[in-house]
Amino acid sequence: MRRAAMLVVTALLAPGSAAAQNSVYGLIGIGFPGDPLAVRARSLGGGIGAFDPTSALNPATVAGLERLLAGGAAGTTLRHYTAGDSTVSGLRETRFPFGIFGGPIPSTSLSFALSFSTYAERTYDITTTGTQVLRRDTLEVTDRVASDGAVTDFRGALAFRPWSRLLIGAAFHLLGGSSKLTVGRTFSNQDYAPYVERSYLAFSGTGVSAGVVLLPTSAIELAASARVDGDLAITSGTRSAGSVRLPVSLSGGLRLTPAPGLSLSSTAVRRSWSRAQQDLFAPSRAFDTWEIGSGIELSRPRARGATLPLRFGVRYRQLPFSNVATQPSETVITGGTGLLLAGGRASLDASVERFHRSGGGADERGWYFSLGVIIIPVGIR
């Protein structure tokens, strides 16, 4: 296992080519961080995340679910990146990163929500070349490190509205997932046998969160939430492969509705990812992160009372892991719309995002397209 670990570190530090990966920034730490956001929130740059009952950031928003619903999202990423002397383009990936089921609990003042979202994506396939001296021979070697998997956040939330202008909620988070890891080395001289090691890593952990939403006036909403995650345990078969400390997260939001059909929202999140530093292989580094998103939603009347909102947003976030002293970051410009169907019993949301990730010795650009659907079952209120 130690030999495999050293090959992983060597491959991730060297320039190379990668395919079928989520992000070049997902090669370090526990992977590329996900977003607990529904498509509508994504199209608004995450600005409405602290207030959106169909997202999974603030459990207090669950009290805003007035009817039973089920929803999900699919997303496709197109991107290219440059790392060192290597430039790779044409990367594409499709995922189903989010789903939710929830609504009011009959005969009580409580509402519930069960959801899943991507906590960290660990899919990549990277190949590097170099030389190694064996028995006084200098050989060309090709190293391959591939991973296919993710860490998923399963959330169960309860919330209630003690007063018309106050929402309170709490949630329990169960982290789980797996990753199939392949590490190998081949030699230019066929007298040397290739080396391949395959392992199956399983991840598990828990966390809790709580939040509030306050409506001081009909035009102003305030939100705050906190989340504490424990350690992410990693096992290989029946053996422990270590653990990684996960962050404490604090979020706050402001939403303004100055006029009918106009909504402005902003959400900020702080995560203490530096807690994971002592659990990473050197020279990998972990940084605390800020994430700030803002959006504007414009709704105008359409035929038969339907609406086709226009949504725009921008988001900036720092990324938690790097192999150098420079912390990488991401800037995203977003847009989207939505459509009510079946007399309001279903909605379809679409989002497009243009992202730029830089720092840490790499530069990555691309597009993310997502489509979400929410359904209210017939006969259920």
URRA-V78651 format. One record per pair of residues at least 24 apart in sequence whose C-alpha atoms are under 6 Angstrom apart, sorted by sequence separation. I is the first residue (numbers start at 1). GAP is how many residues later the second one is. D is the distance in whole Angstrom. If there is no record, write none. Layout:
I GAP D
I GAP D
//
This chain:
123 24 5
152 24 5
178 24 4
206 24 6
226 24 5
247 24 6
248 24 5
268 24 4
292 24 5
311 24 5
331 24 6
348 24 6
73 25 5
123 25 4
151 25 6
152 25 6
177 25 6
178 25 6
225 25 6
247 25 5
267 25 6
291 25 6
311 25 5
331 25 5
348 25 5
72 26 6
123 26 6
151 26 5
177 26 5
225 26 5
247 26 5
267 26 5
291 26 4
311 26 6
330 26 6
347 26 6
72 27 4
122 27 5
150 27 6
176 27 5
205 27 5
224 27 6
266 27 6
290 27 6
310 27 5
330 27 4
347 27 5
71 28 6
122 28 5
176 28 5
204 28 6
224 28 4
266 28 4
290 28 6
309 28 5
329 28 6
346 28 5
71 29 5
121 29 5
149 29 6
175 29 5
204 29 5
223 29 5
265 29 6
289 29 5
329 29 6
346 29 4
70 30 6
120 30 6
149 30 4
175 30 5
203 30 6
223 30 5
245 30 6
265 30 5
308 30 6
328 30 5
345 30 6
70 31 4
120 31 5
148 31 5
175 31 6
203 31 5
222 31 6
245 31 5
264 31 6
308 31 6
328 31 4
345 31 5
69 32 6
119 32 5
148 32 5
174 32 5
202 32 6
222 32 5
244 32 6
264 32 5
328 32 5
69 33 6
119 33 5
147 33 5
173 33 5
202 33 5
221 33 6
263 33 6
287 33 5
327 33 6
68 34 6
118 34 5
119 34 5
147 34 5
173 34 5
201 34 6
221 34 5
263 34 5
286 34 5
326 34 5
68 35 4
117 35 6
118 35 6
146 35 6
173 35 6
201 35 5
220 35 6
244 35 5
262 35 6
286 35 5
67 36 5
117 36 5
146 36 5
172 36 5
200 36 6
220 36 5
262 36 5
285 36 6
324 36 6
116 37 5
145 37 6
171 37 6
219 37 5
261 37 6
285 37 5
65 38 5
116 38 4
145 38 5
171 38 5
219 38 5
261 38 5
284 38 6
285 38 6
322 38 6
115 39 6
144 39 6
170 39 6
219 39 6
284 39 4
115 40 5
144 40 5
170 40 4
283 40 6
114 41 6
143 41 6
169 41 6
114 42 5
143 42 4
169 42 5
113 43 6
142 43 6
113 44 5
142 44 5
168 44 5
112 45 6
141 45 6
167 45 5
112 46 5
141 46 5
167 46 5
111 47 6
140 47 6
166 47 6
63 48 5
111 48 5
140 48 5
166 48 5
110 49 6
165 49 6
110 50 5
165 50 5
109 51 6
15 69 6
36 81 5
34 84 5
34 85 5
33 86 6
34 86 5
33 87 4
32 88 5
31 89 5
32 89 5
31 90 5
31 91 5
63 96 5
62 97 6
63 97 5
59 98 6
60 99 5
22 101 6
21 102 5
21 103 4
20 104 6
19 106 5
18 107 5
60 107 5
18 108 4
60 108 5
17 109 6
60 109 4
17 110 5
59 110 5
16 111 5
59 111 5
16 112 4
60 151 5
59 152 6
60 152 5
58 153 6
58 167 6
50 203 6
48 217 5
47 218 5
47 219 4
47 220 5
47 246 5
46 247 5
47 247 4
45 248 5
47 248 5
45 249 6
45 250 6
44 251 4
44 267 6
44 268 5
45 268 4
44 269 4
45 269 5
45 270 5
83 279 4
82 280 6
82 281 5
81 282 6
81 283 4
80 284 6
80 285 6
79 286 6
79 287 4
78 288 5
45 289 6
78 289 5
77 290 6
43 291 5
77 291 4
43 292 5
76 292 6
43 293 5
76 293 5
75 294 6
75 295 4
74 296 6
74 297 6
73 298 6
73 299 4
72 300 6
72 301 6
71 302 5
71 303 4
70 304 6
70 305 5
69 306 6
69 307 5
43 308 5
67 314 5
39 333 6
//
